[in-house]
Amino acid sequence: MRTEMSLPQFLRFMARFRRDEKINIYFNSTNTYFPGMTIFLRAIAAAGVWCLDMHDDLRYHNAGIRRLREEGIIRILRACSDVIVHAAPTLTELFPRSRHLGNASHLRKLAHDLKGSTGILIIASFDERFDFDFVSRLAGYCPGMQFHLHGWTRPNDDMTAQQLRTLHESYTNVHYHGPYATEDLPEILGSYRVSFAPYLSDSPMTRYIDPLRYYHCLNAGLEVVSTNIPQANYMRQWIHVVHDVKQCAETLAAVQAGRLEKQSGYVPITWEQRVDRLVDIVSALPRTASLSGTHPEADAAETAYSSSIGRGRSFE
């Protein structure tokens, strides 16, 4: 159950929270925003198991002093944690002892209204990971295909906002529908048969991401075409991975014509499955055994705080 409270209320809640007969699980998904608060919470909270959620390379594009600062914060967070869980398997390069948890979706297969639908869905957080050049060349190469963009840019990211406007204004077959809320996803996804994810390939910005859009689209019943990033290759049993504009155009056309599909072999990946996986990870920890005596058993309810402003497990 999700509860909102003020910071003083939250600190009192954490200080009063007791173990009773269950083990407290503190799941920290706040990126590198609150290292001091993490240390303080660990000091005042009842004994439990602290899990650090590494869903990306949290240093991102920082350089110089800022990168050193981020690396220092990550070391603090690691020292405060009993286990690290990661999303994309490539994160084991940065955190060799972390355990794979992965992303998922709350959606299930939708009834699709596809009468006359020839549109290609591009749903994204528009930022430096989005390959505007690839989409521009694709739109020019396939004037008969209609590309429908849904998503947002970060506040004050004027450069990306301008790139998005230029793309939309330069091609009559590129349609930008603006930002959306999570509640809008069923209606949006139900209007398409295929989604395209144009990430920058061979980029440190996309090497460690596990995009939620993959899971949302696949769970909803769409075919997914993606540029070549590690997570797409990891999921290539269900995702069509393309390497250039020509291959992408041919793949999209074949999917739309019903000549190419991977959906039939896909089984939805749900958050309930991820909770079970998290419980398995926590239950096997020495820390859990020491807290529970001879019968390790974890209560998987989140009792720690999570970030609503970071780049956590959001639409990547």
C-alpha positions in Angstrom: 0.0 0.0 0.0 1.4 3.4 -1.0 1.2 6.2 1.6 2.3 9.8 1.2 3.5 11.7 4.3 5.7 14.6 5.3 9.4 14.1 6.0 8.9 14.4 9.8 6.1 11.9 9.7 8.2 9.6 7.6 11.1 9.8 10.0 8.8 9.0 12.9 7.3 6.1 11.0 10.8 4.7 10.2 11.9 5.1 13.8 8.8 3.4 15.2 8.7 0.6 12.7 9.4 -2.6 14.5 10.3 -6.1 13.4 7.5 -8.0 15.1 7.7 -11.5 13.6 8.6 -10.5 10.2 11.8 -9.2 8.5 11.8 -5.6 7.3 12.9 -5.2 3.7 14.1 -1.7 2.8 14.2 -1.2 -1.0 16.2 1.9 -2.0 15.4 3.2 -5.5 16.3 6.8 -5.0 19.3 6.9 -7.4 22.1 9.1 -5.9 19.9 11.9 -4.6 19.8 11.1 -0.8 23.0 9.4 0.5 22.9 11.3 3.8 19.3 10.4 4.3 20.1 6.7 3.6 22.8 6.6 6.2 20.5 8.3 8.7 17.6 6.0 8.0 19.7 2.9 8.4 20.8 4.2 11.8 17.3 4.8 13.1 15.3 2.1 11.4 14.6 -1.3 12.9 16.9 -4.1 11.8 16.2 -5.4 8.4 17.6 -6.2 4.9 18.6 -3.2 2.8 18.3 -3.7 -1.0 19.9 -1.2 -3.4 18.2 -0.9 -6.8 20.7 -0.4 -9.6 18.5 0.1 -12.6 21.1 1.9 -14.7 24.6 3.3 -14.6 23.7 6.0 -12.1 26.7 8.1 -13.0 25.0 8.8 -16.4 26.7 11.4 -18.5 28.5 13.1 -15.6 32.1 14.0 -16.1 35.0 15.4 -14.0 34.2 16.4 -10.4 30.5 15.5 -10.8 31.3 12.0 -11.9 33.7 11.5 -9.0 30.9 12.8 -6.7 28.4 10.3 -8.2 30.9 7.4 -7.8 31.5 8.4 -4.2 27.8 8.4 -3.5 27.4 5.0 -5.1 30.1 3.6 -2.8 28.2 5.0 0.2 25.0 3.4 -1.0 26.7 0.1 -1.6 28.2 0.2 1.9 24.7 0.7 3.4 23.2 -2.2 1.5 23.0 -5.9 2.2 22.3 -6.8 -1.5 22.3 -5.0 -4.8 19.7 -5.9 -7.5 20.0 -4.9 -11.1 17.7 -4.5 -14.1 19.7 -4.9 -17.3 22.2 -7.9 -17.2 25.0 -5.6 -18.5 25.0 -4.0 -15.0 27.0 -6.9 -13.8 29.9 -5.2 -15.5 29.7 -2.4 -12.9 28.3 -4.4 -10.0 29.6 -8.0 -10.4 28.0 -9.2 -7.1 24.6 -7.8 -7.8 21.6 -10.0 -8.5 19.3 -9.8 -11.5 15.8 -8.6 -10.8 14.7 -6.9 -14.1 11.8 -4.7 -15.1 8.2 -5.8 -15.9 4.8 -4.2 -16.6 1.4 -4.0 -14.9 -0.3 -4.3 -18.3 -1.9 -7.4 -19.9 -2.8 -8.2 -23.4 -5.2 -5.6 -24.8 -8.0 -5.8 -27.4 -6.6 -3.8 -30.3 -8.7 -1.4 -32.4 -6.7 -1.7 -35.6 -9.2 -0.8 -38.3 -7.2 0.9 -41.0 -4.2 1.3 -38.6 -0.9 1.7 -40.4 0.7 3.8 -37.7 4.0 3.0 -36.0 4.0 3.8 -32.3 7.1 5.5 -30.8 6.6 5.9 -27.1 9.5 7.4 -25.2 11.1 9.8 -22.8 12.7 12.1 -25.3 16.3 12.7 -24.2 19.9 12.1 -25.2 19.2 8.4 -25.6 16.7 8.9 -28.4 18.2 8.6 -31.9 16.6 11.6 -33.7 18.8 11.1 -36.7 17.7 7.5 -37.2 14.0 8.5 -37.0 14.5 11.4 -39.4 16.2 9.2 -42.0 13.6 6.4 -41.5 10.7 8.9 -42.0 12.3 10.1 -45.2 13.0 6.6 -46.4 9.4 5.5 -45.7 7.1 8.4 -46.7 4.1 6.0 -46.7 4.6 5.0 -43.1 3.0 7.1 -40.3 5.1 7.5 -37.2 3.2 8.5 -34.0 5.3 9.9 -31.2 4.0 10.0 -27.6 6.1 11.2 -24.7 7.8 14.1 -23.0 11.1 16.0 -22.6 12.7 16.9 -19.3 12.0 20.4 -18.0 14.5 22.9 -19.3 15.9 20.4 -21.8 15.6 23.0 -24.6 17.9 21.2 -27.0 15.9 18.0 -27.0 12.6 19.9 -27.2 13.9 21.7 -30.3 15.0 18.4 -31.9 11.5 17.0 -31.3 9.9 20.1 -32.9 12.2 19.9 -35.9 11.5 16.2 -36.5 7.8 16.8 -36.3 7.8 19.9 -38.5 10.2 18.4 -41.2 8.1 15.3 -42.0 4.4 15.1 -42.7 4.4 11.4 -41.7 5.7 12.2 -38.2 3.0 13.1 -35.7 3.7 14.2 -32.1 0.9 13.7 -29.7 2.5 15.2 -26.6 3.1 13.7 -23.1 0.9 11.1 -21.5 0.1 9.6 -18.1 0.5 6.0 -17.1 -3.3 5.7 -17.1 -3.3 6.6 -20.8 -1.2 3.6 -21.8 -4.0 1.1 -22.5 -5.8 3.5 -24.9 -2.5 4.4 -26.6 -1.1 0.9 -26.9 -4.5 -0.5 -28.0 -4.4 1.6 -31.2 -1.2 0.0 -32.7 0.1 -3.4 -33.8 3.8 -2.4 -33.7 6.1 -0.2 -31.6 9.5 1.1 -32.6 12.2 2.0 -30.0 14.9 4.1 -31.7 17.7 4.2 -29.1 21.2 5.3 -29.8 23.3 2.2 -30.5 26.9 1.8 -29.2 26.3 4.5 -26.6 27.2 4.4 -22.9 23.8 6.1 -22.3 21.9 3.0 -23.5 24.3 0.2 -22.5 22.8 -0.3 -19.1 19.1 0.4 -19.6 16.2 -2.1 -19.3 13.4 -0.1 -21.0 10.0 -0.3 -19.4 8.4 0.3 -22.8 9.6 -3.1 -24.0 7.5 -4.8 -21.2 4.5 -2.5 -21.6 4.3 -3.0 -25.3 5.0 -6.8 -25.3 2.6 -7.4 -22.4 -0.1 -5.4 -24.3 0.3 -7.6 -27.4 2.3 -5.4 -29.7 5.3 -6.5 -31.8 8.4 -4.5 -30.8 11.1 -3.4 -33.1 14.2 -1.8 -31.6 17.6 -0.5 -32.6 20.6 -2.5 -31.5 21.1 -2.0 -27.7 22.2 -4.7 -25.3 18.8 -5.2 -23.6 17.1 -5.6 -27.0 19.6 -8.3 -27.9 19.1 -9.9 -24.5 15.3 -10.1 -25.4 15.7 -10.8 -29.1 13.6 -13.9 -28.7 10.6 -11.5 -28.5 12.1 -8.2 -30.0 13.0 -7.5 -33.6 16.5 -6.0 -33.5 17.5 -3.8 -36.4 20.8 -2.3 -37.3 20.1 0.3 -40.0 17.3 2.2 -41.6 16.8 -0.1 -44.6 16.5 -3.2 -42.3 14.2 -1.3 -40.0 11.9 -0.3 -42.8 11.7 -3.8 -44.1 11.0 -5.2 -40.7 8.3 -2.7 -39.9 6.6 -3.4 -43.3 6.8 -7.2 -42.8 5.3 -6.9 -39.2 2.5 -4.6 -40.4 1.7 -7.1 -43.3 1.5 -10.0 -40.9 4.5 -11.8 -42.4 6.8 -11.4 -39.3 5.9 -11.9 -35.7 7.4 -12.9 -32.3 4.4 -12.3 -30.1 3.2 -15.9 -30.2 6.1 -17.0 -28.1 5.9 -14.3 -25.5 4.6 -14.8 -22.0 3.9 -11.6 -20.1 6.4 -10.5 -17.5 4.6 -9.1 -14.5 5.6 -7.2 -11.3 4.1 -10.1 -9.3 6.8 -12.3 -10.9 9.5 -9.8 -9.9 8.2 -9.7 -6.3 8.6 -13.5 -6.1 12.1 -13.1 -7.5 13.0 -10.4 -5.0 11.7 -12.6 -2.1 13.9 -15.5 -3.4 16.9 -13.2 -3.5 16.3 -11.8 0.0 15.5 -15.2 1.5 18.9 -16.6 0.4 20.9 -13.9 2.1 23.1 -14.6 5.2 21.7 -11.3 6.6 18.1 -12.7 6.4 19.2 -16.0 8.0 20.8 -14.1 10.9 17.7 -12.0 11.5 15.3 -15.0 11.3 17.3 -17.6 13.1 17.1 -21.0 11.4 14.0 -20.3 9.4 14.7 -17.4 7.0 11.5 -15.8 5.8 11.1 -12.3 4.4 8.2 -10.0 4.2 8.4 -8.5 0.7 6.5 -5.3 1.5 8.5 -2.2 0.8 9.2 -0.2 3.9 11.8 2.1 2.6 11.3 5.3 0.7 11.5 5.6 -3.1 12.2 8.5 -5.5 9.6 10.1 -7.6 12.1 12.5 -9.2 15.0 10.3 -10.3 15.4 8.4 -13.5 14.4 5.2 -11.7 12.3 2.5 -13.2 10.5 4.9 -15.5 9.7 4.9 -19.2 13.1 4.7 -20.8 
